[in-house]
Amino acid sequence: MVTDDFSQNLVESFLGNISVFLLNTLFPYVVTKLYGTDILGRYTYAYSIVMMTIFFASLGLDMGLLYYIPRKGNKYITSSFVLNFLSSSLIIAVLFIFNRDNTVRLMLPLIWFLSAEQIFFAIYRAKQNIKEFFWINTLSSLVLKVILTWVFCNVFGVNSLNIIIATYISTGLSLILYFINQRKMFESFIISKEVMAYSMPLIVGSMMTIIVNNIDMIMIGNILNKNAVAVYSVAAKIATFPSILLIVVNTVFPPIVAKLYHDGELEKLRNMYKLSARTLTAISSVIILIIVIFRKSILGYFGTEFIGGEYVIIYRGIGQLVNASVGSVWYIVSMTGRPKINMVGKILAALINTLLNLLLIPILGITGAALSSMIAIVFANILGYSIVKRILKVKVFRIV
């Protein structure tokens, strides 16, 4: 039963996501100290381009599996991976032809690696096997990437290729382990129009989410320089910490939403949503206050040049606080069978973020990018909350 052991799964999700966050924060710290800010900036710029394509490469099938596995089992898993491989190959070929950045070209195959990982993640979430996923993800992927980055620097010297190779080895190993762990779930090849009709709008919605999260770094790299990308990426990563608990809930909650909603257990779903949103608001408020007060000291650990990202922490932190406070709104919209509404909301947020970046980055630099991101995230989450209020007929904060 997908709703069984919810508390245990939340604990496992919390420990796993905290580990991922800390390791993803440690990685740029190690790269900066060993390779310098410029190499970190070039790697982050290329990685952001890869990340902007992975949900398109997955064809929205990761969200489709989250929606259908609790209801129909393993039926569509094999076809999801085959379609993902075909779409990834096409995207890699097109980007290789039209993108002339050598670092980006070297990292393009990661589009398949990382999009396949997203599909595996959806399977683990739908099956409520959270602990197994994070054991593989943290140890074989993230920890190994940090270790190999350090080892290669000492053996081969300072070269950005070291970091790229470390990323391929660590991510490739994790995919092998995911497959071995989940090999019994692969069944016959079945393509369903129902699944594709549900998943296709989520391609756009997921792509828009990635744009909101990554377009600022790409535009900073094009308008300013790669050093500014490095400073912004570190500050933005620190600012996302208040929403870590939302990520924890989102790891576990979506398949439960789908199950409860389609079983007609709306009161139980309302109560779970209200409790999670109120808890997230209280804890995130405390965390963001601490981070804002000590922002200069935190950034100083990465180097004096990173202190220039202090306002990035403030603005991105406010956006993430609002994100955490409304809870899993866009997952609720999707898991209650409304992927097209999800798509429209995400498109609007991405357009706002992109247009504001074009306007504000030339004037305010990385602070302008952070302000643009804050406005887009606040807009998206207020919109999502207003939609969920109508779907579930619920008010989280009594007044609103």
C-alpha positions as CSV (number, residue, x, y, z in Angstrom):
1,M,0.0,0.0,0.0
2,V,1.5,3.3,-1.1
3,T,0.3,5.2,2.0
4,D,1.9,2.7,4.4
5,D,5.0,3.8,6.4
6,F,4.6,7.4,5.4
7,S,6.6,8.7,8.4
8,Q,9.4,6.2,7.8
9,N,9.6,7.2,4.2
10,L,9.7,10.9,5.2
11,V,12.7,10.2,7.5
12,E,14.5,8.3,4.7
13,S,13.8,11.1,2.3
14,F,15.0,13.7,4.8
15,L,18.3,11.9,5.4
16,G,18.8,11.3,1.7
17,N,18.0,14.8,0.5
18,I,20.1,16.4,3.3
19,S,23.0,14.2,2.2
20,V,22.5,15.2,-1.5
21,F,22.3,18.9,-0.6
22,L,25.5,18.8,1.5
23,L,27.4,16.8,-1.1
24,N,26.2,19.1,-3.9
25,T,27.4,22.1,-1.8
26,L,30.7,20.4,-1.0
27,F,31.4,19.7,-4.7
28,P,31.7,23.4,-5.8
29,Y,33.8,24.1,-2.7
30,V,36.2,21.3,-3.6
31,V,36.3,22.4,-7.3
32,T,36.9,26.1,-6.4
33,K,39.8,25.2,-4.0
34,L,41.5,22.8,-6.4
35,Y,40.7,24.2,-9.9
36,G,39.6,27.8,-9.4
37,T,36.5,29.9,-9.9
38,D,36.8,30.1,-13.7
39,I,36.8,26.3,-14.2
40,L,33.9,25.9,-11.8
41,G,32.0,28.6,-13.8
42,R,32.6,26.8,-17.1
43,Y,31.5,23.5,-15.7
44,T,28.4,24.9,-14.1
45,Y,27.5,26.8,-17.3
46,A,27.7,23.5,-19.3
47,Y,26.0,21.5,-16.6
48,S,23.1,24.0,-16.5
49,I,22.5,23.5,-20.3
50,V,22.5,19.7,-19.8
51,M,20.0,20.1,-16.9
52,M,17.7,22.2,-19.0
53,T,17.2,19.3,-21.4
54,I,16.9,16.3,-19.2
55,F,13.2,16.5,-18.5
56,F,12.5,17.0,-22.2
57,A,14.7,13.9,-22.8
58,S,12.6,11.9,-20.3
59,L,9.4,12.9,-22.2
60,G,7.7,13.6,-18.9
61,L,7.6,9.8,-18.4
62,D,9.1,10.1,-14.9
63,M,6.0,12.0,-13.8
64,G,3.9,9.5,-15.8
65,L,5.4,6.6,-13.9
66,L,4.8,8.4,-10.6
67,Y,1.1,8.7,-11.6
68,Y,0.6,5.2,-13.1
69,I,2.8,2.8,-11.0
70,P,0.6,3.1,-7.9
71,R,-2.4,2.2,-10.1
72,K,-1.0,-0.2,-12.8
73,G,2.3,-1.5,-11.5
74,N,5.4,-2.0,-13.7
75,K,3.5,-2.0,-17.0
76,Y,5.1,1.0,-18.6
77,I,8.7,0.9,-17.2
78,T,10.5,-0.7,-20.1
79,S,8.9,1.5,-22.8
80,S,9.8,4.6,-20.7
81,F,13.5,3.8,-20.8
82,V,13.5,2.9,-24.5
83,L,11.7,6.2,-25.4
84,N,14.1,8.1,-23.1
85,F,17.1,6.7,-24.9
86,L,15.7,7.6,-28.3
87,S,14.8,11.2,-27.3
88,S,18.1,11.7,-25.5
89,S,20.1,10.6,-28.6
90,L,18.2,13.0,-30.8
91,I,18.7,16.0,-28.4
92,I,22.4,15.2,-28.0
93,A,22.9,15.1,-31.8
94,V,21.0,18.4,-32.4
95,L,22.9,20.2,-29.6
96,F,26.2,18.9,-30.7
97,I,25.6,20.3,-34.2
98,F,24.4,23.8,-33.1
99,N,26.4,24.4,-29.9
100,R,30.1,25.4,-30.3
101,D,31.1,25.4,-26.7
102,N,33.6,22.6,-26.3
103,T,32.8,22.0,-22.6
104,V,29.1,21.8,-23.4
105,R,29.8,19.3,-26.2
106,L,31.9,17.1,-24.0
107,M,29.0,17.0,-21.4
108,L,26.1,16.4,-23.8
109,P,25.9,12.6,-23.3
110,L,25.1,13.4,-19.6
111,I,21.6,14.3,-21.0
112,W,20.9,10.6,-21.3
113,F,22.6,9.6,-18.1
114,L,20.8,12.2,-15.9
115,S,17.3,11.8,-17.6
116,A,17.5,8.0,-17.1
117,E,18.4,8.7,-13.5
118,Q,15.2,10.8,-13.2
119,I,13.1,7.9,-14.4
120,F,14.8,5.5,-12.0
121,F,14.1,8.1,-9.2
122,A,10.4,8.1,-10.2
123,I,10.3,4.3,-9.9
124,Y,11.9,4.3,-6.5
125,R,9.5,7.0,-5.3
126,A,6.4,5.3,-6.7
127,K,7.6,2.0,-5.0
128,Q,8.4,3.9,-1.8
129,N,12.0,2.5,-1.9
130,I,13.5,5.9,-1.0
131,K,16.4,4.6,1.1
132,E,17.7,2.3,-1.7
133,F,17.8,5.2,-4.2
134,F,19.7,7.6,-1.9
135,W,22.2,5.0,-0.9
136,I,23.2,4.5,-4.5
137,N,22.9,8.2,-5.4
138,T,25.0,9.6,-2.5
139,L,27.7,6.9,-2.4
140,S,28.3,5.9,-6.0
141,S,27.4,9.2,-7.6
142,L,28.0,12.2,-5.4
143,V,30.6,11.0,-3.0
144,L,32.5,9.2,-5.8
145,K,32.4,12.4,-8.0
146,V,34.0,14.5,-5.2
147,I,36.7,11.9,-4.6
148,L,37.5,11.4,-8.2
149,T,37.7,15.2,-8.8
150,W,40.3,15.4,-6.0
151,V,42.2,12.3,-7.1
152,F,42.4,13.4,-10.8
153,C,43.6,16.8,-9.8
154,N,46.5,15.3,-7.8
155,V,47.3,12.8,-10.6
156,F,46.8,14.8,-13.8
157,G,46.9,18.4,-12.6
158,V,44.4,21.3,-13.0
159,N,42.2,20.5,-16.0
160,S,38.5,20.9,-16.4
161,L,38.4,17.5,-18.2
162,N,39.1,15.9,-14.9
163,I,35.8,17.1,-13.5
164,I,33.8,16.0,-16.6
165,I,35.4,12.5,-16.5
166,A,34.6,12.2,-12.8
167,T,31.0,13.1,-13.5
168,Y,30.7,10.4,-16.2
169,I,32.2,7.7,-14.1
170,S,30.2,8.4,-11.0
171,T,26.9,8.9,-12.8
172,G,27.5,5.9,-15.0
173,L,28.2,3.6,-12.1
174,S,25.0,4.8,-10.3
175,L,22.9,3.9,-13.4
176,I,24.4,0.4,-13.5
177,L,23.5,-0.1,-9.8
178,Y,20.0,1.3,-10.3
179,F,19.4,-1.2,-13.1
180,I,20.8,-4.1,-11.1
181,N,18.6,-3.2,-8.1
182,Q,15.4,-2.7,-10.2
183,R,16.0,-5.3,-13.0
184,K,13.0,-7.4,-12.0
185,M,10.7,-4.5,-12.7
186,F,11.4,-4.5,-16.5
187,E,8.6,-6.2,-18.4
188,S,7.4,-6.3,-22.0
189,F,7.5,-3.2,-24.2
190,I,4.2,-1.4,-24.1
191,I,3.4,2.1,-25.3
192,S,0.1,3.5,-24.1
193,K,-1.6,6.5,-25.6
194,E,-3.1,7.2,-22.2
195,V,0.4,7.5,-20.6
196,M,1.8,9.6,-23.4
197,A,-1.3,11.9,-23.3
198,Y,-0.7,12.4,-19.6
199,S,3.1,12.7,-19.8
200,M,3.5,15.0,-22.9
201,P,2.2,18.2,-21.2
202,L,4.6,17.5,-18.3
203,I,7.5,17.6,-20.7
204,V,6.8,21.3,-21.2
205,G,6.0,21.8,-17.5
206,S,9.2,20.1,-16.3
207,M,11.2,22.0,-18.9
208,M,9.8,25.3,-17.7
209,T,10.8,24.3,-14.1
210,I,14.3,23.6,-15.2
211,I,14.4,27.0,-17.1
212,V,13.3,28.8,-13.9
213,N,16.0,27.0,-12.0
214,N,18.8,27.3,-14.5
215,I,18.2,30.0,-17.1
216,D,19.7,32.7,-14.8
217,M,23.1,30.9,-14.7
218,I,23.1,30.5,-18.5
219,M,22.2,34.1,-19.1
220,I,24.7,35.3,-16.5
221,G,27.4,33.4,-18.4
222,N,26.3,35.0,-21.7
223,I,25.8,38.5,-20.4
224,L,28.4,38.7,-17.7
225,N,31.2,36.0,-17.3
226,K,31.8,32.5,-16.1
227,N,33.2,33.8,-12.7
228,A,29.8,35.4,-12.0
229,V,28.2,32.1,-12.8
230,A,30.3,30.4,-10.2
231,V,29.5,33.0,-7.5
232,Y,25.8,32.9,-8.4
233,S,25.5,29.1,-8.4
234,V,27.1,28.8,-5.0
235,A,24.9,31.5,-3.4
236,A,21.8,30.1,-5.1
237,K,22.5,26.6,-3.8
238,I,22.9,27.9,-0.3
239,A,19.6,29.8,-0.7
240,T,17.7,26.7,-1.6
241,F,18.3,25.1,1.8
242,P,15.1,26.5,3.3
243,S,13.1,24.4,0.8
244,I,15.0,21.2,1.6
245,L,12.1,19.9,3.6
246,L,9.7,20.6,0.7
247,I,12.0,18.4,-1.5
248,V,11.8,15.8,1.2
249,V,8.0,15.9,1.1
250,N,7.9,16.0,-2.7
251,T,10.0,12.8,-2.8
252,V,7.4,10.8,-1.0
253,F,4.1,12.6,-1.4
254,P,3.2,12.5,-5.2
255,P,2.2,8.8,-5.4
256,I,0.2,9.2,-2.2
257,V,-1.7,12.1,-3.7
258,A,-2.5,10.1,-6.8
259,K,-3.7,7.1,-4.7
260,L,-5.8,9.1,-2.2
261,Y,-7.4,11.3,-4.8
262,H,-8.4,8.5,-7.1
263,D,-9.6,6.4,-4.1
264,G,-11.8,9.4,-3.0
265,E,-10.1,9.9,0.3
266,L,-10.1,13.6,0.0
267,E,-10.3,14.5,3.7
268,K,-7.2,12.5,4.4
269,L,-5.4,14.2,1.5
270,R,-6.5,17.7,2.7
271,N,-5.2,17.0,6.2
272,M,-1.9,15.6,5.0
273,Y,-1.4,18.7,2.8
274,K,-2.3,21.2,5.5
275,L,-0.1,19.6,8.0
276,S,2.9,19.4,5.6
277,A,2.5,23.0,4.4
278,R,2.2,24.5,7.9
279,T,5.2,22.5,9.2
280,L,7.2,23.6,6.2
281,T,6.4,27.3,6.7
282,A,7.4,27.2,10.4
283,I,10.7,25.4,9.9
284,S,11.7,27.2,6.6
285,S,11.1,30.6,8.2
286,V,13.7,29.9,10.9
287,I,16.2,28.5,8.5
288,I,16.1,31.4,6.1
289,L,16.4,33.9,8.9
290,I,19.6,32.2,10.1
291,I,21.1,32.0,6.6
292,V,20.4,35.6,5.9
293,I,21.9,36.8,9.1
294,F,25.1,34.8,8.6
295,R,25.2,35.0,4.7
296,K,28.6,36.7,4.5
297,S,30.3,34.3,6.8
298,I,28.8,31.3,4.9
299,L,29.9,32.6,1.5
300,G,33.3,33.6,2.9
301,Y,34.2,29.9,3.3
302,F,34.2,29.5,-0.5
303,G,36.4,32.6,-1.0
304,T,36.2,36.4,-0.6
305,E,34.9,36.8,-4.2
306,F,31.8,34.8,-3.3
307,I,30.6,37.4,-0.7
308,G,29.4,39.3,-3.7
309,G,26.5,36.9,-3.8
310,E,25.0,38.0,-0.5
311,Y,21.9,39.5,-2.1
312,V,21.4,36.4,-4.2
313,I,20.9,34.5,-0.9
314,I,18.4,37.1,0.3
315,Y,16.2,37.2,-2.9
316,R,16.5,33.5,-3.8
317,G,15.9,32.7,-0.1
318,I,12.7,34.6,0.0
319,G,11.5,32.8,-3.2
320,Q,12.3,29.4,-1.7
321,L,10.5,30.3,1.5
322,V,7.3,31.0,-0.4
323,N,8.0,27.8,-2.4
324,A,8.2,25.8,0.8
325,S,5.2,27.5,2.5
326,V,2.6,26.5,-0.1
327,G,3.8,22.9,-0.1
328,S,3.6,20.4,-2.9
329,V,1.1,22.4,-5.0
330,W,2.2,21.6,-8.5
331,Y,2.6,17.9,-7.7
332,I,-0.9,17.9,-6.4
333,V,-2.1,19.5,-9.6
334,S,-0.3,16.9,-11.7
335,M,-1.2,13.9,-9.5
336,T,-4.9,14.8,-9.6
337,G,-4.9,14.4,-13.4
338,R,-4.4,18.0,-14.5
339,P,-1.0,18.0,-16.3
340,K,-2.1,20.7,-18.8
341,I,-2.8,23.2,-16.0
342,N,0.7,22.4,-14.6
343,M,2.1,23.1,-18.0
344,V,0.5,26.5,-18.4
345,G,1.5,27.6,-14.9
346,K,5.1,26.6,-15.5
347,I,5.3,28.3,-18.9
348,L,4.1,31.6,-17.4
349,A,6.7,31.4,-14.6
350,A,9.5,30.7,-17.1
351,L,8.5,33.6,-19.3
352,I,8.5,35.9,-16.4
353,N,11.9,34.7,-15.2
354,T,13.5,34.9,-18.7
355,L,12.2,38.4,-19.5
356,L,13.1,39.8,-16.1
357,N,16.6,38.3,-16.5
358,L,17.0,40.0,-19.8
359,L,16.0,43.3,-18.2
360,L,17.7,43.1,-14.8
361,I,21.0,41.3,-15.3
362,P,22.6,44.0,-17.4
363,I,21.6,46.6,-14.8
364,L,22.0,44.7,-11.4
365,G,24.3,41.8,-12.4
366,I,23.8,38.6,-10.4
367,T,21.5,40.4,-8.0
368,G,19.1,41.1,-10.9
369,A,19.1,37.4,-11.7
370,A,18.2,36.5,-8.1
371,L,15.4,39.1,-8.1
372,S,14.0,37.7,-11.3
373,S,14.1,34.2,-9.9
374,M,12.3,35.3,-6.7
375,I,9.5,37.0,-8.6
376,A,9.0,34.0,-10.9
377,I,9.0,31.5,-8.1
378,V,6.6,33.6,-5.9
379,F,4.2,34.0,-8.9
380,A,4.3,30.3,-9.7
381,N,3.6,29.2,-6.2
382,I,0.9,31.6,-5.4
383,L,-0.8,30.6,-8.7
384,G,-0.3,26.9,-7.8
385,Y,-1.8,27.4,-4.3
386,S,-4.9,29.1,-5.7
387,I,-5.5,26.2,-8.0
388,V,-5.0,23.6,-5.3
389,K,-7.4,25.5,-3.1
390,R,-10.1,24.9,-5.7
391,I,-9.2,21.3,-6.3
392,L,-9.1,20.2,-2.7
393,K,-11.4,22.9,-1.3
394,V,-8.8,23.7,1.4
395,K,-7.3,26.7,3.2
396,V,-3.9,26.0,4.7
397,F,-3.6,29.3,6.6
398,R,-7.3,29.7,7.5
399,I,-7.5,33.2,6.1
400,V,-6.0,32.3,2.6
